[in-house]
């Protein structure tokens, strides 16, 4: 399951395998080369014969109104999917392990809501039930690694940066496909991937140089009790005004000395460094987010091969992969917990999971430290994410049904800037501050995406079926 499926780019739901359930890539669904995606049926495994398609144009093909509505809904649902994928981690900040496992369980359950009745009604071919589960288990292992890394990275990275880093799936997937499948790509696709990498470097440069961080920060002397108070101050005077032994009256707006002892400072005003500004943490989790593309690409390739070699329903495949992914994710929770902030030891993991469930239903537990629980919005944000992910996957299918793969690529490209810039809106919790480097990185990455998806066609070059197939297979 993916916070997006076969590739973690912005067009993939964070739920992971949710997009896999509706994967209509040409290779994954075994579409003959002489069939085009716009002519596929709503069932990704059912396709009309070439002669039938030539004699009877696909229904609703020329229905401009439905196509426009579907295009808009795809862009909106994809943008909300990306935004909610980050927003849901804010109230669940202290519980990334629970969040990861909960999404896995919800995804697998959703797939089996289809698989069980489909099996009883004879919709699924009996041969599928005899496929060895070992293959599904291997896919589940790679997916579990991928989405554990991604969920933890998204928790500790800013929304705009997450959107941009997810585009690293393009070059990373190209590399893995080249190595494992001997895939071929056009020069424009190589150029696009290279430009995407340059854009990511541009976006990360301010983090590496720490040049956007303030010169000084207000740091708590005792983080457990005073972190929230101190980190809210942005001036030296305000920072040093907090002292132990003073009580602030909200009624009279005055400070009262509650002891006769000499007051001690709660905060200190110190020069910003990579450590105090969080730049080092951002770089580490940025690398984790990019590295997660490797097991993701391997899993995608294994699924493609399984679908090529066997007549298998996509949802059946991903349902079983989701089961194993859930099991492996529980095991990975032990080492993953040690990387969270604050770290969660194996002995404390059950309690952390229980507290995560309570946060999911709106009940906070942690009241101290730099990130006390703010769980009131957790039920709304997490459940909204799951719901939006479902609709996004449906609009993905409909857009290809009523339009074409190129139209889907265009809509997916729109999602990147919309979701990236949305985090700067005043309605967002802690709105992002847009710098020139942020806009530049976004524009460079968008240029790379355009080169990769449309470069050859815009310049009138011929794209081979294999290259077109590889382009599609990198999409959700």
Buried (B, 14 or more C-beta within 10 A) or exposed (E): BBBBBBBBBBBBBBBBBBBBBBBBBBBBBBBEEEBBBBBBBEEBBEBBEEEEBEEEEBEBBEEEEBBEBBBEBBBBBBBBBBBBBBBBBBBBBBBBBBBBBBBBBBBBEBBBEBBEEBBEEEEBBEEBEEBEEEBBBBBBBBBBBBBBBBBBBBBBBBBBBBBBBBBBBBBBBBBBBEEBBEBEBBEBBBBBBBBBBBBBEBBBBBBBEBEBBEEBBBBBBEBEEBBBBBBEBEEEEBBBBBBBEBEEEEEEEEBEEEEEEEBEBBBEBEEBEBEBBBBBBBBEBBEBBBBBBBBBBBBBBBBBBBBEEBEBBBBBBBBBBBBBBBBBBBEBBEEBBEBBBEEBEEEEBEEBBEBBEBBBEEBBBBEEBBBBBBBEBBBBBBBBBBBBBBBBBBBBBBBBBBBBBBBBBBBBBBBBBBBBBBBBEEEBEEEBEBEEBBBBBBEBBBBBBBBBBBBBBEEEEEBEEBBBBBBBBBBB
